[in-house]
Amino acid sequence: MRKTDSFRKHHDGLREIVGRLEPMLVPARIAEDPAAVSKVVLDLFGKFSIHLAIEDNTLYPKCAAHADAALRRTAAEFQAEMGSLSQRFDAYKKAWAGPLAIGRDPAAFVAATREILGLFKARVEREESRLYDLFDKAA
């Protein structure tokens, strides 16, 4: 069992939500029922917020205090980048807070969602291929 298995499992749960959300990103479909996509987005907000909090309170402090310099450096780099992603995610959450906001401009919602999902997927891939592997090897 790897030390990062619980974080990887969180990522799997987030990927599942993204997998439900992506096929819904059709402006005409959203215009018909913005509440359906809003429900899935709320699931994403909740899971992603919890995941970030757990990483910030457990994984990153352990990395920062670790003897392995490469792990410390990589974790610091990721944490600095995460501030930007967190700010963008917070702005996205405020802009698309519910079905009314989503229904006002489905095309803009789709564009914003595709952008935030792209950032999220890139981040997950990098964490799993770089940070988590370093952490597991150093543990």
Solvent accessible surface area in square Angstrom, and as a share of the most:
residue,aa,sasa,rsa
1,M,221,0.99
2,R,119,0.43
3,K,136,0.58
4,T,0,0.00
5,D,41,0.21
6,S,63,0.40
7,F,17,0.07
8,R,30,0.11
9,K,148,0.63
10,H,57,0.25
11,H,1,0.00
12,D,83,0.43
13,G,24,0.23
14,L,1,0.01
15,R,94,0.34
16,E,93,0.42
17,I,1,0.01
18,V,6,0.04
19,G,43,0.41
20,R,95,0.35
21,L,0,0.00
22,E,59,0.27
23,P,84,0.53
24,M,23,0.10
25,L,4,0.02
26,V,75,0.43
27,P,54,0.34
28,A,70,0.54
29,R,124,0.45
30,I,2,0.01
31,A,61,0.48
32,E,148,0.67
33,D,72,0.37
34,P,30,0.19
35,A,53,0.41
36,A,39,0.30
37,V,1,0.01
38,S,4,0.02
39,K,135,0.57
40,V,12,0.07
41,V,2,0.01
42,L,96,0.48
43,D,49,0.25
44,L,4,0.02
45,F,20,0.08
46,G,34,0.33
47,K,106,0.45
48,F,6,0.03
49,S,43,0.27
50,I,105,0.53
51,H,6,0.02
52,L,20,0.10
53,A,48,0.37
54,I,63,0.32
55,E,2,0.01
56,D,61,0.32
57,N,112,0.57
58,T,57,0.33
59,L,1,0.01
60,Y,3,0.01
61,P,64,0.40
62,K,123,0.52
63,C,0,0.00
64,A,65,0.50
65,A,90,0.70
66,H,50,0.22
67,A,96,0.74
68,D,50,0.26
69,A,47,0.36
70,A,38,0.30
71,L,0,0.00
72,R,91,0.33
73,R,156,0.57
74,T,12,0.07
75,A,3,0.02
76,A,61,0.48
77,E,67,0.30
78,F,0,0.00
79,Q,76,0.34
80,A,78,0.60
81,E,65,0.29
82,M,10,0.04
83,G,35,0.34
84,S,61,0.39
85,L,15,0.08
86,S,32,0.20
87,Q,133,0.59
88,R,105,0.38
89,F,8,0.03
90,D,62,0.32
91,A,61,0.47
92,Y,12,0.04
93,K,54,0.23
94,K,165,0.70
95,A,55,0.43
96,W,30,0.11
97,A,67,0.52
98,G,13,0.13
99,P,54,0.34
100,L,141,0.70
101,A,19,0.15
102,I,0,0.00
103,G,30,0.29
104,R,182,0.66
105,D,65,0.34
106,P,21,0.13
107,A,61,0.48
108,A,40,0.31
109,F,0,0.00
110,V,13,0.08
111,A,64,0.49
112,A,29,0.22
113,T,0,0.00
114,R,128,0.47
115,E,93,0.42
116,I,10,0.05
117,L,3,0.02
118,G,36,0.34
119,L,60,0.30
120,F,10,0.04
121,K,90,0.38
122,A,54,0.42
123,R,14,0.05
124,V,7,0.04
125,E,103,0.46
126,R,73,0.27
127,E,2,0.01
128,E,30,0.13
129,S,59,0.38
130,R,96,0.35
131,L,0,0.00
132,Y,0,0.00
133,D,51,0.26
134,L,49,0.25
135,F,18,0.07
136,D,30,0.16
137,K,169,0.71
138,A,29,0.22
139,A,73,0.56
